[in-house]
Structures are given as structure tokens and as C-alpha cells.
Amino acid sequence: QVSDEGIEAEYKKTAEAYNIEIDKVKTFIARDSIVSNLTLNKAIDLLQAEQYAEALHTLQGNTHFRADNLRGVCHMMNGDTEKARTLFQKAVAAGDPQAAENLKQLEELLNRSR
């Protein structure tokens, strides 16, 4: 899903930001981390565009704890509150503060609708 050019561009951007050689950046930041971050950013863009199915597809295979939070947002927006709750709880347990806020908002929404 993420092109080699996109990965190289991210390494270059990081090298320029910290004023170090790109080869050094590559020794400090694993390729998988770059791919994960680019995927998360793409999913956020899709969420903001209300393209929830596409965002879920983009997040497939991403094991970063923030991915569970984003998947939860997709499911919440699609009306699957139970799946959203489960994903938010998983992300909260992994330490995602945004997931805690999303879980709180979901619970408030569900309490108002009862």
C-alpha cells in the first residue's frame, strides 16, 4: 500500500528535519515504522474525508495501537458501536490517550440514546 518512493521521501524528510544523513536515519528508524506511520496518516486523511471503508482497508495488517483507535472510529461512524467499543478498549489498554477520549464520547452517546 505504501510505495518505496513514499518511504524514501519520509526518510529524507526526517533526515532534513534533524540535519543528519539519510543513512543514519535508516539505522535508527525501521522501515516497518515508516510504513506504519504513513499508513496511519493515510487512514486519518480518509477518515476526515468520511471514507470509512477505505480507511479500514488501509489499516489492514497495521498492528500499531493507534490503528485500533482509528478502526474504532470507522466502526463508530458506521454505526457498529460494539465493535468500536472493543477496539477503543484495546487501544486504551495499549496506552492510546485519544482512544480513551473516543471511548468516553462513545459511552456518552450511547447513554444519551437510551
VENZIFEN-V314478 format. One record per helix or strand of 3 or more residues. SS is the DSSP state (a for helix, b for strand). FROM is the first residue (numbers start at 1). TO is the last residue. Records with the same first field share a line. If there is no record, write none. Layout:
SS->FROM-TO + FROM-TO
This chain:
a->4-18 + 22-28 + 31-48 + 52-59 + 65-77 + 81-93 + 97-112
